[in-house]
Amino acid sequence: MTQEQTAIRTTYWSMAANAGLATIKGAAGFFGNSYALIADAIESTVDIFSSFLVLIGIRYANRPADKNHPYGHGRIEPLVTFLVTGFLVMSATVIAYESIHNIRTPHELPKVWTLFILAGIIVWKEISFRMVLKRAKEINSSSLKADAWHHRSDAITSVSAFIGISIALLLGKGYETADDWAALFAAGFILYNSYLIFRPALGEIMDEHYYDDLVSEIRTVALTVEGVRGTEKCFVRKAGMKYHIDLHATVNGEITVREGHNIAHHLKDTLRERLPQLGHVLIHVEPARE
């Protein structure tokens, strides 16, 4: 299965799971007198739209390079991640506003059975987070990683709702707002996670260097190529699921231009064969110091 197929299947799965959970949470929150559950349902609904954006981004990012985009279309991924983060911030703002409103408005205690629903949701969302994050790391997708953190945010929101409802039920009348305080805490946590998702995507779009391990691998592979005596500068920038490389390789300064050119091509082919996550590879040949 290709990277694109893996990402698309994982995103479809996320959308279906969030649609089902949003329905369950919304119904349970309405009939169980729990705004924390309703807030949870709002987040899951927003997650459906953000996953749809991720799906569009993945399909576009995997288009082949063309005349206007010689490095491919991978930069759409961090842009989609920015939009996904915006959805998270929007949902957190709505949840916080409604939580504050409900704290100031008298209402009934949540129903006991809502705790059982929340327990199942927490387990399911944590499993979802781990599965999607694993796929995101396998295919180097920043937008899919953002989608994974949506699941973790959802799990934390459900944990806070569980705690809030438990406090309200244990302490009884006068503590009905514990459920709403839990939703307010969840909104704060969603905002914090939004920053954690946004920061790496910003670094990707700004070509920040986070790739020391990959550079080390590139240098190691390069030294296995016949004619390469060493490596100097090595620049890495990520676009979509691929890493574009600029590498300075040193060779015997007495060889012909044609021989140096052949070594560079052999080095490029070897790097792309041994490290399939690489995209565009540019080799600059320099004479080795005697």
N, C-alpha and C positions, 0 to 999 in steps of 0.2 A: 504494500500500500504506500502511495506517495505521501509526502509531507502535506500537500494540499488536501488530499482525500482524508487523511487523519484529522486535520484541523476542521474540515467541514463536517465530518461525522460527529466529532466531539461537540461542535457548536450546535448542531441540530439536536443532539441529545440534551444539551443545556437548556435550549429553548423549550423542549417538550417537558422536561422536569420542572422548570420554573412555571410554566403554564399550569401544570397540575397542582403544584404547591401553592400558587397564588390563589387558586380557587378554594383549596382546602383551608388555607389561613384566613381568607376573607370571610368564608362562611362560619368558621369556628369563632373568629373574633366578633362577628355580628351577633350570633346566637349565644355566644359565651360571655358577652359583656366585657371583652378585652380589647382595649385600643392598642396594646402592645402587639397583639396578633394582627390587628388591622394594619398597623404600621409595617409589620413583617410582610403582609400581603402586598402593600404598596411597593416595597423594595423588590419583591419577586416579580411584580408586574413590570417595573422599570428594567429589571434584569432581562426580560424577554426582548425588549426593544434594543438594549445594549448588545445582547447576543446577536441580534439581527444585523447591527452595525458591524460587529466583528466578522460575521459571515460575509458581508459585502467586501470588507477590507481584505480578507483572506483571498477571496476570488480575484480581486483586482491586483493584489500584491504579487500574485503568481503569474500574471501575464508576462510573456517573454519580452525581452528588450526590443525597442524599435528605434526609428530614426530620432524621435523626440525624447526618448527615454533610454539612452544607451546603457545605463546601469540598471534597467528594469523599473518596476513600479513598486518596489518594496517599501518606499517611504510612506505609502498610504497607511501602513500599520500603526506607527506612532500617532498619526493624525486621528485614526479611528480610536486609539487609546485615549486621546484627549477628549473626544466626544463621549466615550464611555464614562470617563471620570466626571464629565459635566452632568451626565444622567445620575451618577451617584450623589453628587453634591445637591442636585435638584431634589432627589428623593429624601436626602437627609434634612433639607430645609423644610420640606412639607411635613415630615414626621415631627420635627422639633416644634413647628408652629402649632400643629394639632395637639401635641403632647402638652404644651403650655396652656392651650385653651382648655383641655380636659382636666388639668390639674386644678384649674380655677372653677370648674363646673362639677357640682355633686352628681354622682352616678352610683350604680349598683356594683357589688363585688363581682369579680369574674367567677365563672363556673369552674368547679373542680376538674371536670373532664378535659378542660383546655390544656391542663398540664400533660396529660398523656399524649395529646396530639403534638405538643411542643417537643416532648422527649423524642418522638419518632422523627420529627423534622430535623432536630439537631444532629442526630446520628446520620441521617440521609445527606444533609448538606455538607457535613465534614467529609464523608466518603466522596461526595461529588467534588469537593475542593481538591482532595488529594489526587483523584483520577485526572481531572482537567489540568492541574498543575504539572503532573507527570507528563502528559501529552505536550503541554506547552514547552517544557524543557527539552523534550525529545526533538521537537521541530524548530526550536529557537523562535517562538512566536510571542512577541510582546503583547499583542492584543488578546491572544488566547490566555496568556498569563493574567491579564487584567480580568478576563472573564472568570478565571479560577478564583480570583480574590473576591469576586462578587459572591461566590458560593460561601467563602469563609466569612465575609461580612454578614451574610444571611444567617449563618450558623451562630455568630456572636449575637446578632439581634435576637435570635430565638432563645439563646441562653439568658440574656438580660430579661426577656419577657418571662421566661420560666421563673427566674428569681423574683421578679416583681410580683407576679401572680401568686407565688408561694408566700411571700411576705403578706400580701393583702389577705389571703385566705387564713393564714395562721394567726394574724393579729386582729382580724375581723373588722367590724364597723369602725370607721374613722381612718382606716388605712387603705381605702379604695384607690387612692392616687398612687400607691406604690407601683401599680401596673403602668401608669402614665410616666412616672419618673424613670422606669426601666426603658420605656420607648425613647425618652429624651436622652438617656445615656447611650442607647443604640445609635441615635442620630449623630452624637459626637464621635462615636467609634467609626461610623461610616465615613465621616469627614476625614478622620485620621488615615483610614485606609485609602481614601481618594488621593491623598498626598503620596502615599507609598507607591501607588500605581502610576501617578503622574510623573514623579521624579525620574525614573529610568527612561520613560518615553521621551522626556525632554532631553535627557542626555543623549539618547539615540539620534534625535533630530539635529542636535548640536554637535554630533560627532565626538562626544566625550570618549576618553579611553577607559574601558573597563575590561580589557581583554588580555591581560598578562599571560594567563594560562594558554590561550590560543596562540599568542606570539611565541611562547616557548615551544609549543608543538610544531609550529611552522619552521622555526630555526632548526629543530631536531630533524625533521623530515628533509629539509634543504641539504643538510650535510650528508645525507645518504645518496645524493645525486652525483654521479661521476662528473668531475670538472669543477664542482662548487667547492671553493676553499673556505668559505665562511659567509656570514651575513652581517649587514650593518643596520641601516634603518628598516623598520618594519611598521607600517601604519595599517590599522584595521578600522573599518567603519561598517556598521551594521545597517542593512536595509531589508526590511521584511524578515524572512527566515534565513537570509544569506549574509555572509561576511565578505566584503570587498577588501582586497589586500594590495598594498604597494610595498614591494620588497626590494631592497638593494642587496644583490649577491656579488661576492668577489670571486674572480677567476684569475687564472694565469694571464698576466699582462702581455705575454709574448705571442699568444694565439691570434688567429685571424678574426676579423669581424664576423665572418660566417660561422666559425667555430663557437664564438661567444653567443651568437644568435641561437645556434642549435642547443647549446647548454641551457639558455634561458627558456626555450620552448620545452625542453625535457623537464626542467624544474617546474614550470607551470603545470604541465600534464601530471607530474608526480604529486604535486600538492593537491590538485583537484581530485585525483584518484584516492589518495590517502585520507584527505579531509573533505568529505562530500558536502560539508556545510559551507564551503567556500563558493563565492560567486565569481565576480570579475577579479582576475589576478594579473597585476602588472609587475613585471620583473625589470629592474634596472641593473645592468651589468657594469661592474667596476673592476679595475685591475687590483689584484691583491698586492699589499705592501710586502716587499722582499724582506 
